[in-house]
Amino acid sequence: MNAIIEQIGEWLKEIIVSGIMGNLSGMFDSVNQQVGDVATQVGTSPANFSPGIFSMIQSVSESVIVPIAGLILTFIACYELIQMIIEHNNLANFETWTFFKWVFKTFMAVLLVTNCFNITLAVFDVAQSVINSAGGIISGSTAVDASALESMEDTLMEMDIGPLIGVYLQSLIVHVTMWALSALIFVIIYGRMIEIYLMVSLAPIPFATFGNREQSQIGQNYLRSLAALGFQGFLILVCVGIYAVLIQSIALSDDIIASIWGVMGYTVLLCFTLFKTGSLAKGVFNAH
């Protein structure tokens, strides 16, 4: 009778241990895949990230936003001309060079609006170059060593059924949480690119404000926001590099539960820092 009970116990142990190992392997795979793709995603320019979306954004901007920018540019040019006349006592003190100055400022404003896409892409090309250069320096595998999981199985088989059930329930909770965190990482990375597309679609309007000193603050802040979005990718890459160092410091030892919760804790920290990269980049470039 005791032999039968022992066999049933061993059978239950195998089922529980296989469930725990399945939760652990799936937990690490989902996060490792998302984190491993971060460097590739943030180092891709908007035009190459999704050519179809970028083509659609460019078409909408040129057909809908550019005419609005033209109206704004016309209003600003007229306002500048009126201001020049008023400043010179209604042409009582006439100076010819002021009209050449007005023509030159208007010409440059039109040139900026017609080439706004090239300028915005140049900003992201610079940021992409920095990110790609940093990717070679910030190296390190973000993956948890899967071979360590094999040694875990022997440790688990030595435990009683009661503690094993507790480990299984905790591993299941951590597995679901890590899956949610991997989805959150996906949302942060792709959400940044969607924000870039939205910013690029409105590029002609802020560029149309460069013809006036007062209104040019809109265009200047827009360029700062573009730079912040571009270099946010660099900060994301730094966060991933820090995560790689921290995750490799965890030893999947006999204290299995502590190791599992440690991995999840560092992943939660990664998600928190990824959320902060946007506001930090805007703070550095004084964008609002």
Disulfide bonds with the S-S distance in Angstrom:
none
